[in-house]
Amino acid sequence: MPTCYRHPDKETWVRCQRCDRPICPDCMRDAAVGFQCPECVAEGNRGVRQAKSTFGGSVVRTPFVTYTILVINVLVFGAQYLAGNEVTGELAMWPAGVAVLDQYYRLITAAFVHGGVFHILFNCWALYVVGPYLERAFGHVRYVALYLISALGGSVLGLWLDPLNQPTVGASGAIFGLFGAVFVVGRKLNMDVRGIAVLIAINLVITFVVSGISWTGHIGGLITGSLLAGAIAYAPKNNKTLWQVLAITGALALLAVLVVVRASAILAAV
């Protein structure tokens, strides 16, 4: 009596429909006709094209990156509430702190700190509304890159144009970057973008009319997010992933150069 090719101690009369090797019940895998062995199933799966998101990332069923960012925002705000100005002062964007004290982390951490209840409520609401849509369109990795680089873009413009001792906080730069990305994606997919265009226009008006709002963070994030989203969405079909990686690394490199140049200029003037 034949025995299983993987378990010689088990007798069987069943054979793999592809390779014809005898397989025991532990090794049987359902096939369109009969059963197949684990190796043949694995080999067949390698030839199956994996599903991709709209712009090349892995298919997203649950937008856990968006949810993770929301949780971090809430946790940091809770720490601000409990510790007072200590957490805010340690994490806020502050040009002098970046350039003079070499606290470059502020360029990113400022995006997770907020100036009040209304501030965090609006940013978290906006993230909850547009984040999952973009995460499903771009995939987890491209989306988190878009978010963080948009936040970085807002901080970099603040580093160049804000007073040296002016602190700024908030995820608004990243949120404006996401707004710009929604507009770009909508144009790429031939969707009606009037709604997001109006939303961007209203928020820009508020940015320049209401005092105490960091216009540099908003504009820097909007420009950075829009350009990066365009580079990802309009990447050539041939070697799309390579072009998208180059766009992301290129954006990071450009922003890093701008930070170094501005920090050097500030140090030279101090």
C-alpha positions in Angstrom: 0.0 0.0 0.0 1.4 3.5 -0.9 2.3 5.8 1.9 2.2 9.6 2.1 5.3 11.2 0.6 5.6 13.6 3.6 4.5 11.1 6.3 5.8 7.6 5.3 4.1 6.1 8.3 0.6 6.9 7.0 -0.9 4.7 4.3 -3.1 6.4 1.7 -4.7 5.7 -1.7 -5.2 9.5 -2.5 -2.8 11.2 -4.9 -2.1 14.9 -5.6 -3.9 15.9 -8.8 -0.9 17.8 -10.0 2.2 15.8 -9.1 0.5 12.4 -8.5 2.3 11.9 -5.3 0.4 10.0 -2.5 -0.9 12.3 0.2 -2.5 11.6 3.6 -5.4 13.5 5.1 -3.1 15.9 6.9 -1.5 16.9 3.5 -4.7 17.1 1.4 -5.6 20.6 0.2 -8.9 21.1 -1.6 -8.6 21.8 -5.3 -11.0 22.4 -8.1 -10.9 18.7 -8.8 -9.8 16.3 -6.0 -6.9 17.3 -3.7 -3.4 18.7 -4.1 -0.3 18.5 -1.9 1.0 21.5 0.1 3.9 22.1 -2.3 1.7 22.2 -5.4 -0.7 24.6 -3.7 2.2 26.9 -2.8 3.6 26.7 -6.3 0.2 27.6 -7.7 -0.2 30.5 -5.4 3.1 32.0 -6.5 1.7 32.4 -10.0 -1.4 34.2 -8.7 -1.2 38.0 -9.1 -1.7 39.7 -5.8 -4.4 42.3 -5.5 -3.2 45.9 -5.3 -4.8 49.2 -4.1 -5.6 51.9 -6.7 -2.1 53.3 -6.7 0.0 50.2 -6.2 0.0 49.5 -2.5 -1.3 46.3 -0.8 -5.1 46.1 -0.5 -6.2 47.8 2.8 -9.2 46.2 4.6 -8.8 48.0 7.9 -7.1 51.5 7.9 -5.1 50.8 11.0 -2.5 53.5 10.2 -5.2 56.1 10.4 -6.6 54.6 13.6 -3.1 54.4 15.1 -2.4 58.1 14.4 -5.7 59.0 16.0 -4.8 57.0 19.1 -1.4 58.7 19.3 -2.9 62.1 19.0 -5.4 61.4 21.8 -2.7 59.9 24.1 -0.3 62.8 23.5 -3.1 65.3 24.2 -3.9 63.4 27.4 -0.3 63.7 28.4 -0.4 67.4 27.7 -3.5 67.7 29.9 -1.8 65.9 32.8 1.7 67.3 32.5 0.7 70.9 31.5 3.2 72.8 29.3 6.1 70.4 29.9 5.0 67.9 27.1 4.0 70.7 24.8 7.3 72.6 25.2 9.3 69.4 24.7 7.5 68.3 21.4 6.4 71.6 19.8 7.9 72.9 16.6 10.4 75.7 17.5 12.8 77.0 14.9 15.5 78.0 17.4 15.1 74.6 19.1 15.7 72.8 15.8 18.6 74.9 14.5 20.4 76.0 17.7 19.7 73.0 20.0 19.8 70.3 17.3 16.3 69.1 18.3 15.3 68.0 14.8 12.7 65.6 16.1 10.5 68.7 16.7 9.9 68.8 12.9 7.7 65.6 13.3 6.6 65.5 16.9 4.8 68.8 16.6 2.3 67.1 14.4 1.1 65.0 17.4 0.7 67.9 19.8 -2.3 70.2 19.9 -3.2 73.6 21.4 -6.6 72.8 22.8 -9.8 70.7 22.6 -11.2 72.3 19.5 -7.8 72.0 17.8 -7.5 68.3 18.3 -11.2 67.6 17.6 -11.1 69.3 14.2 -7.8 67.6 13.2 -8.9 64.2 14.4 -12.3 64.6 12.7 -10.7 65.5 9.4 -8.2 62.6 9.7 -11.1 60.2 10.5 -13.0 61.4 7.4 -10.3 61.5 4.7 -7.6 59.2 6.2 -9.3 55.8 5.5 -10.1 56.8 1.9 -6.5 57.7 1.2 -5.1 54.8 3.1 -7.2 52.4 0.9 -6.2 54.3 -2.2 -2.4 54.3 -1.5 -1.9 51.4 0.8 -0.5 51.5 4.3 3.2 52.4 3.5 2.5 55.1 0.9 -0.2 56.6 3.1 2.0 56.9 6.2 4.7 58.4 4.1 2.3 60.9 2.7 1.1 61.9 6.2 4.5 62.2 7.8 6.1 64.0 4.9 3.2 66.5 4.7 3.7 67.2 8.4 7.4 67.6 7.8 6.8 70.0 4.9 4.7 72.2 7.1 7.4 72.3 9.7 10.1 73.0 7.2 8.3 76.1 5.9 7.8 77.2 9.5 11.5 76.7 10.0 12.2 79.1 7.1 9.6 81.8 7.7 8.4 81.7 11.3 10.1 83.9 14.0 12.9 81.9 15.7 11.2 81.8 19.1 7.6 81.1 17.8 6.4 77.6 18.8 3.8 75.9 16.7 1.8 72.7 17.3 -0.8 70.6 15.6 -1.4 68.0 12.9 -2.9 70.6 10.5 0.1 70.5 8.2 -0.4 66.8 7.7 -4.2 67.3 7.4 -3.8 69.9 4.7 -1.5 67.5 2.9 -4.2 64.9 3.0 -6.7 67.5 1.7 -4.4 68.2 -1.2 -4.0 64.5 -1.8 -7.8 63.9 -1.9 -8.0 66.6 -4.6 -5.2 65.1 -6.6 -6.6 61.6 -6.4 -10.0 62.9 -7.4 -8.6 64.5 -10.5 -6.7 61.4 -11.4 -9.8 59.2 -11.1 -12.0 61.8 -12.9 -14.1 62.4 -9.8 -16.0 65.5 -8.8 -13.4 67.5 -6.7 -15.5 70.6 -6.1 -16.3 69.6 -2.6 -12.7 69.1 -1.5 -11.7 72.3 -3.4 -14.3 74.3 -1.4 -13.1 72.7 1.8 -9.5 73.7 1.1 -10.5 77.2 0.1 -12.6 77.7 3.3 -9.7 76.4 5.5 -7.2 78.7 3.7 -9.4 81.7 4.4 -9.7 80.7 8.0 -5.9 80.3 8.1 -5.3 83.9 7.1 -8.2 85.6 8.8 -8.1 84.0 12.3 -5.2 85.0 14.4 -2.9 82.5 16.1 -3.0 79.9 13.2 0.2 78.7 11.7 -0.2 79.6 8.0 3.3 78.2 7.3 2.3 74.8 8.6 -0.9 74.8 6.6 0.6 76.0 3.3 3.7 73.9 3.6 1.7 70.8 4.3 -0.8 71.5 1.5 2.0 72.0 -1.1 4.0 69.0 0.1 1.1 66.6 0.3 -0.3 67.7 -3.1 3.0 67.3 -4.9 3.8 64.0 -3.3 0.3 62.6 -3.9 0.7 63.7 -7.5 4.0 61.9 -7.9 2.5 58.7 -6.4 -0.8 58.8 -8.3 0.7 59.8 -11.7 3.7 57.5 -11.5 4.4 55.7 -14.8 2.8 52.3 -15.1 6.2 50.7 -15.9 8.1 50.3 -12.7 5.5 52.2 -10.8 6.7 51.1 -7.4 10.3 52.2 -8.2 9.1 55.7 -9.3 6.9 56.0 -6.2 9.8 55.1 -4.0 12.0 57.6 -5.8 9.4 60.3 -5.3 9.1 59.6 -1.6 12.9 59.5 -1.0 13.4 62.5 -3.2 10.8 64.5 -1.2 12.6 63.5 2.1 16.0 64.4 0.6 14.8 67.8 -0.6 13.2 68.6 2.8 16.3 67.4 4.6 18.5 69.8 2.5 16.1 72.7 3.2 16.4 72.0 6.9 20.2 71.8 6.8 20.5 75.0 4.8 18.1 76.9 7.0 19.6 75.6 10.2 23.1 76.6 9.0 21.8 80.1 8.2 20.3 80.5 11.6 23.4 79.4 13.4 25.5 81.8 11.3 23.3 84.7 12.3 23.1 83.9 16.0 
